[in-house]
Amino acid sequence: MQSFNSLDKTLLALRKQTGEICRLFNKSPSKGNLKRIKELFAQCGEGVIIESGFHCDYGNQITIGDRSFININCTVLDAPISEASITIGDDCLIGPNVQLLAVSHAVNPTQRLNKENFAAPIIIGNNVWIGAGAIILAGVSIGDNSVIGAGSVVTKSIASNTVVAGNPAIKLKDI
């Protein structure tokens, strides 16, 4: 995991600017405001649909493939460092209230006082369905064609063609 200080003045300003773009989109999810959201991303494919309630911290390390759908109230805690990018493949379905959390804090209380954030990438393959309310943690990769059950907390990487569910998410079956 890479670390960064989210209280850095430059990062505070960037989060404030990104937050305002998200706020405008969520208040009025027009094509113009959706375009502003997509312009935050490192890359956004063709035919991507993002419903209102979307929030990200920075956006500049998020990549979304073609024809992916992000349902209402998606939270993406992303980091401003390339070593902790968030990648969503082609043809993904992201359910309502899903959280992609590439950022975390130190467990050690002394380290936590320094307010350092730790981040690791999240990679979501192609044709993945993430059910409503699922949480994907930092450092997780989800293979192509996999299904993450609603309400799951994914703490470890998931192989392609796998159905997982639970807290923590466990393999239910192969597809």
Phi, psi and omega per residue, in radians:
M1 nan 2.432 3.081
Q2 -1.637 2.615 3.118
S3 -1.959 2.710 3.033
F4 -2.723 2.768 -3.125
N5 -1.777 1.855 -3.086
S6 -1.236 -0.158 3.113
L7 -1.602 0.024 3.030
D8 -1.000 2.368 -3.039
K9 -1.031 -0.652 3.111
T10 -1.126 -0.743 -3.140
L11 -1.232 -0.632 3.055
L12 -1.042 -0.763 -3.141
A13 -1.151 -0.722 3.130
L14 -1.130 -0.747 3.096
R15 -1.108 -0.684 3.118
K16 -1.110 -0.768 3.126
Q17 -1.116 -0.784 3.128
T18 -1.142 -0.724 3.106
G19 -1.033 -0.669 3.122
E20 -1.172 -0.703 3.091
I21 -1.103 -0.761 3.097
C22 -1.109 -0.744 -3.142
R23 -1.061 -0.779 3.130
L24 -1.099 -0.731 3.112
F25 -1.114 -0.772 -3.097
N26 -1.186 -0.544 3.093
K27 -1.287 -0.664 -3.109
S28 -2.521 1.589 -3.065
P29 -1.345 0.986 3.136
S30 -1.359 2.947 3.112
K31 -1.073 -0.633 3.130
G32 -1.149 -0.769 3.124
N33 -1.242 -0.590 3.040
L34 -1.112 -0.699 3.108
K35 -1.055 -0.707 3.112
R36 -1.101 -0.707 3.085
I37 -1.059 -0.875 -3.085
K38 -1.091 -0.551 3.122
E39 -1.215 -0.339 3.058
L40 -1.164 -0.577 -2.978
F41 -1.263 2.680 3.025
A42 -1.075 -0.675 3.102
Q43 -2.762 2.466 3.086
C44 -2.427 2.115 -3.073
G45 -1.251 -3.129 3.125
E46 -1.345 2.531 3.031
G47 1.245 0.318 3.113
V48 -1.326 2.336 3.100
I49 -2.047 2.251 3.082
I50 -2.193 2.115 3.137
E51 -1.474 2.888 -3.108
S52 -1.127 2.813 -3.077
G53 1.616 0.124 -3.126
F54 -1.310 2.400 3.063
H55 -2.459 2.366 2.952
C56 -2.425 2.793 -3.114
D57 -1.443 -0.745 -3.042
Y58 -2.255 -0.880 3.099
G59 1.581 -0.471 -2.971
N60 -1.286 -0.088 3.074
Q61 -2.059 0.354 3.126
I62 -1.781 2.297 3.058
T63 -2.172 2.275 3.123
I64 -2.195 2.256 3.139
G65 -1.348 -3.128 -3.094
D66 -1.162 2.539 2.978
R67 1.034 0.422 3.083
S68 -1.486 2.623 -3.080
F69 -2.155 2.184 3.105
I70 -2.010 1.989 -3.058
N71 -1.358 -3.100 -3.006
I72 -1.064 2.605 3.000
N73 1.055 0.732 3.068
C74 -1.480 2.288 3.096
T75 -1.975 2.192 3.123
V76 -2.103 1.805 3.056
L77 -1.543 1.673 -3.091
D78 -1.829 2.844 -3.118
A79 -1.941 2.718 -3.130
P80 -1.488 0.272 -3.083
I81 -2.048 2.414 -3.030
S82 -1.126 -0.424 3.134
E83 -1.227 -0.134 -3.105
A84 -2.261 0.800 -3.116
S85 -1.291 2.824 3.054
I86 -2.076 2.134 -3.110
T87 -2.090 2.212 3.050
I88 -2.027 2.182 -3.061
G89 -1.295 -2.930 3.097
D90 -1.324 2.594 2.971
D91 1.036 0.549 3.121
C92 -1.504 2.631 3.054
L93 -2.092 2.011 -3.126
I94 -1.894 2.006 -3.051
G95 -1.242 3.041 3.119
P96 -1.113 2.550 3.045
N97 1.094 0.432 3.080
V98 -1.353 2.523 3.088
Q99 -2.117 2.203 3.030
L100 -1.917 1.881 -2.954
L101 -1.998 1.531 3.136
A102 -1.431 -0.103 -3.061
V103 -2.023 2.494 3.111
S104 -2.561 -3.119 3.119
H105 -2.158 2.884 3.129
A106 -1.176 2.498 3.043
V107 -1.342 -0.648 -3.139
N108 -1.142 2.140 -3.060
P109 -1.097 -0.568 3.120
T110 -1.173 -0.762 3.094
Q111 -1.135 -0.662 -3.101
R112 -1.105 -0.500 3.103
L113 -1.090 -0.427 3.117
N114 -1.328 -0.131 3.096
K115 1.095 0.399 3.073
E116 -1.291 2.482 3.011
N117 -1.805 2.605 3.063
F118 -2.057 2.455 -3.085
A119 -2.448 2.585 3.063
A120 -2.520 2.684 -3.049
P121 -1.178 2.716 2.949
I122 -2.123 2.235 3.138
I123 -2.165 2.094 3.102
I124 -1.965 2.104 -3.089
G125 -1.200 -2.917 -3.135
N126 -1.452 2.566 3.036
N127 1.013 0.703 3.106
V128 -1.690 2.431 3.055
W129 -1.979 2.090 3.084
I130 -1.917 2.004 -3.060
G131 -1.220 2.869 -3.078
A132 -0.925 2.368 3.028
G133 1.295 0.116 3.120
A134 -1.233 2.647 3.104
I135 -2.153 2.192 3.110
I136 -1.945 2.131 -3.060
L137 -1.613 2.888 -3.113
A138 -0.985 2.459 3.070
G139 1.474 0.093 -3.089
V140 -1.639 2.404 2.969
S141 -2.025 2.418 3.099
I142 -2.093 2.118 -3.074
G143 -1.247 2.845 -3.135
D144 -0.920 2.536 3.008
N145 1.162 0.169 -3.105
S146 -1.399 2.807 3.111
V147 -2.206 2.261 3.075
I148 -1.898 2.050 -3.090
G149 -1.114 2.658 3.129
A150 -0.976 2.399 3.086
G151 1.355 0.066 -3.114
S152 -1.266 2.638 2.997
V153 -2.025 1.936 -3.053
V154 -1.675 1.928 -3.073
T155 -1.857 -0.241 -3.115
K156 -2.354 2.742 -3.122
S157 -1.095 2.611 -3.071
I158 -2.066 2.301 3.126
A159 -1.217 2.805 3.057
S160 -1.058 2.684 3.025
N161 1.006 0.761 -3.084
T162 -2.251 2.490 3.001
V163 -1.868 2.203 3.102
V164 -2.232 2.726 3.067
A165 -2.823 2.798 3.043
G166 1.916 3.138 3.114
N167 -2.344 1.820 -0.085
P168 -1.244 2.729 -3.121
A169 -1.101 2.337 3.075
I170 -2.215 2.712 -3.130
K171 -1.181 2.245 3.066
L172 -1.726 -0.695 -3.137
K173 -2.962 2.888 2.978
D174 -1.563 2.655 3.081
I175 -1.660 nan nan
